[in-house]
Amino acid sequence: MRDFFKTVLKENELGIKPDWDKIFGRKGPLYLEIGIGNGEFIVWLAQNKPEANFIGVEVSREYFRKAVNRAINAKLANLRLICIEGAKALSKLFDSETLAGLYLNFPDPWAKKSQKERRLVNPAFIWLLGDRLVLEGFFIMVTDYEPYAKEVLEHFSKCPVFEPLWDTPLKMNLTEYYHTKYARKWLSMGLSLFYIGFKKVKRVELPEWISKFYPLIKLKKEEPLPLNILKLGKSVTLKEFLKFFSKDVIWKKGEELIKILDIYFKEDGILLDTLVVEGLLKQRFFISINPYDKDGVIISIHDSDHPDPTDGVHKALVLITLKIQEKFPQAKLIQSNCKIKAFREIKKEKGLE
């Protein structure tokens, strides 16, 4: 059991950009594998590079469980696993120039034309990767889907951070590369694999537009979840608040969307099932409206949820707060840790300033 808690890390306990040297209890080059599957590849890496530290992330819980079992059986002190989506991990858990390398084995190609936007490697991802890698840090991707390989090559060619890792950025054979069971089966059928490799050769400023796709890169290490307290100036029953809200989109601007998916009423409060979409990040959580004192309400994130406090999450709380203030013009905001810029942007957009 001790090995489990040492090997498996929980996203909500790591916070923003944790100290990986402290987590591993030593300094060492740090490598990340996105999409570890059953863990065969990253366990092999950790066994064969004991001087380095390895982090593996996987979004599928079924595969993650298999990887955890494999890692624990291997008893590796230099390996940690996290159940989290790859781009989210890269933007949230790593600071600039912390990764010595990133491995990506057989990412989902999303082969249908309508699904291409769901591919992990896109121009924004490559710029983010360029920020997270140390100088001479590398990216290696293996795929069995040639159109995806060609697309990745095109994206890298437009980013000045990288140069080919080998004499050519694309190889059809990489004998020294460890082949997983899936790769061995694929090759045994006489089919081709495509190996893509790039290394970071220069530092550049991360463009501002990247944060529109990956809003988590703007978060600092210690940021509380938003909360607002309103004094209404008169006693109001919670049932009266139900008519103020409906299942609908309450904010849509650029890459941002905020929607109330459902509404639940309990004697001690109202729950708004809320979806916040910011670029490629989607977060779903409950906003609570609860009584405060005799004539007030607290608008907060429900205790069961732990969304990352992005601008969109702050805006969701602001929108609910302003909606209540619209119905109760005499209401006063007596406490808030919502971002001031969230209030300003929404008030300006709605003509409330």
N, C-alpha and C positions, 0 to 999 in steps of 0.2 A: 504493500500500500504506500509505503514511503517513496518507492521508486515512481509510482504513478503521480503523486502530487509534485514530485520534483521534475518529472518529464513533461507533464501536461499542464499548460498554463491557460488561465482564463482571461479572455479579452478584457472584461470589465474590471479585473483586478490589476491589470498591467498599466492602465492609464494611458497617458500620451507620451510617446517617445521615452520608454523606460531605459534605465541604465543597464545595458546588457552585460557589461563586465561584472556588475554586481550580481545579476541573476545567475550567471555562470560561475561566479566566484573566482574569476581569473580573467586576464586579458588574452586576447587572441583574435586572429582574423575571423570575421563574421560572415557566414554564408546563409542565403535564404533559398529554399525551394518552394515555389508556388505550385500547388496541386500535387501533393505527395502520393495520392492514391493509397495503396496498401502499405506504403512506407519502405518498399524494397530499396529504392534508389538512395534515399537520404540516410538510411541505416548503413548502407554500404559506404557512403561518403564518410560518415562519422567514424566508422571503424577504420577506414584507411587514411584518415587525416586526423589523428588524435590531438594534434597541436591546434586545431581550428575549432571554432564553435559553430554549430549548425541549428537553424530554425526551419521547421517545416510547417506549412500552413495548408489547410484543406477545408473546403466548404461543405463537402458531403459528409454527413455524420456517419453513414455506413462505412465509407472508406476510412474515415478518421479512426473509428474504433479498431479496425484492422491494423492500421499504422501504429496506434498506441500499443497494442498487444505485441507487435513485432519489436518496437523500440524498447519496451520494458523487458522483454525476454533477452534482448541484446545487452542490457545493463550498461548503457552509454552515458557517461557523465557530461559529454559535450553535445548533447542533443536535446532540444526542446520542441514541443509540438503545440500548435494552437489551432482551434477550429474557427476559422475566419476566412473571409473572401480575400483573394490575393491583392487586388488593387487597394482595398481598404487597409490591409496590413502594411503595405508599402507606404501609404500616405500617413498612417496613424502611428505606427510602432517604431519607425526609424527616422533618425535625424539626418541632416545632410552629411554626406561622406562617412557613412558608418558601415556600409556593406562592401565586402571584398569581391562578392560575386553573387549572381542570381541564376538559378537553374529553373527552366520551364520545360517539362517533359510532357508532350502530347496534350497541349491545352485544347479544350473543346473548340473545334473549328467553326461551329455554328454555320454549317455549310449552306443552309438556305439563304437566298438573297435577302429576305426580310429579316434575317437574324444577324447579319454581318456586324451591325453596330454593337452586338453583345460580346464580340471578341475582346479578350483581355488586352492584347497588344494593339495599341492605337497611338497616334501622335502624342497625345497627352501623357500616356503611360511611359513612352520613351523619354520624354523630357523629365518626368518625375524620377524615372530610373537614373537618368544622368545626374540628378541632384543627389540621390541616395548612395550611389557608388563612390568609392574612393578613386583617386587617380590610378589608372591601370586596372581598376576593377572591371570585371567582365560580365557579360550576359550570354548565356548559351540556351538555345531553344531547340528542341527536337519535335518534328511533326511528321505525320504520314500524309498530310494534305497539302499538295503542292501550291494551290492557289493562296492558301494562308501564308506559306513560306514566302512567296513572291510579294505578297502585300506587306509583310513585316520588313523585308529588305527595302522596299520602297519607302516606308516610313522612316527607317533608320538613315537612309540616304539624305533625308531632308533635315536631319538634326546634326548640328556642327560639333556636338559633344563627343561623337564616337568615330572610331575607325575599325576596320575588320580585325578580328582577333587572330585570324590566320592569314595565309597569303590570299585567300578569297573569303568573302563573308558567308558563302554557302558551300557546304561540302555534302557529298552523297555518301561518304564513308568516313567514319572517325573511329579507327580501330581501338584507340585507348579509352574510348568512352564506355562506361558501364551500361550494358543493355539489360533492361528489366524483362520480366517474363513476357509482357506484351510485345516489347520490341523484338525479342528472340523469336516469338511466334510469327510476327510480321515478316521478319527477314527470312525465316525458314520457308516461307511461301514464295520467295523470290521477289518480294515487293520492295519498293524504295523507301528510305527514310531521308529526311532533309534536316541537316544540322546547320544552324545559324549561329554565328559567333561575332560579338563586337566587344570592344574595350573602350573605356573612358579615357580620352586623351587630353581633355581641356575642361576647365571650370567655366561655367557661364551662369548668369543670373537666371533664376527660374522665372519664366514669363508669368505675368499676372493672370493670363487667361487659363492657366492650368488649374487654378483654384476653383474655377467655375465647374470643372469636371470632378475635381477631388477637393471638396471643401474642408476635409479633415486636415489638410496641410496647414491651415490657418490657425488651428487650435494650439493653445499653449498648454503647458504641463498641468497647471491647476486652474480649471475653469468649472465653476459650479453650474448645476442645472438651473435654468431660469425659473423665477417665481415672482408673482405679483400679488399684492394684497390691496383690496379696494374697500374703502368705507363708503357705504351706499347712502348714508344719511337717514335711512329708515329701515325698518324690519321687513324683510322679504322672504317668502318661502322658496325653497329650492325648486318646487314645481313650476313656479313662475318663470324660471330661467329656461325651462324646456322649450318654450315657444320661441325663444330667441335664436335657436340653432336648428339647422337641418343638415341632412346628409348632402353635402355639396362641396365643390371646389371653392375655397375661400381666398385663395391667392394664386395667381399665375402670372409670372413675369420671367422672361428669358428662360433660363435652365431650371427655374424654381417652380414647384407646384406644391400647394398645401391643400389637403382635402380631408373633410370629416367623413369617415366611412360609416360610422354608426354612433348612436347615442344611447347611453344606459342611465337609468335613474335608480338610485338607492336612497334610503332615508337619510343617510349621512353625506350624500354628495351625488354629483353628476359626473359621468365618465364620457369623454369624447374620444372615440377611437380615431386616431389621427395618422395620416400618411404625409410624410414630408419627403419630397424628391428634390435633390440638388445635384444637377449634372448626372453622374453615374452612381450617386449614393442615394439609397432609399432607406428611410427609417420609419418604423411604425410603432406607435406608443399611445398610451392613454394620457389625456389631459384631465386632471381632476378639478372640479369646482366644489369647494367645501365651505361650510359656514365658518366665519371668523368673528368671535365676540358676538355682540347682539345684532349688529347691522352691517356686517362685512362679509367678504368672501375671499378665499385664497384660491388663486389659479396657479396650478403647479403640475409637474410631471408625477404621475402615480408612482408610488413606492415600488411597484413590481417591475417597473421599466427603467432602463438605463441607456437612453439614447445619447449619442455624442452631442455635446452642446454647440452645434453648428449655428450659423446665422439663421438657417431655415427653422431650426427648433425654437430659437428665440422669437422669430417672427410669428410662429404658430401661437405662442403664448401672448404676444402683443396683440394679434388679431382678435383673440378671444376677449382679452381685456378691453380693447377698444369697442368691441361689440356690446359689452356690458355697459360701458360708459356712455355709449350712444343711447341706450335705453334708460339710463339713469344719469342725466346730465349733471346732477349734483354730486355724483360719486367722485371721491378723491383717492388718488393712488398714494397710499401711505408707506409702502415699501415695495422695492423692485430691485432685482439684480439682472433684469433684461438689458441687453445692449442698447445704449441710447440711439445708436445709428439705426437699429431695427425700428424703434418708435418713429424716428425722423423719416425714414424711407417710406414706411407705410402711411404715415400721416400725409406726407407730400403726395403720394400716389392717389390717395383717396380725397385729396383736397381739404384736409382737416387742419392745415396750418394757416 
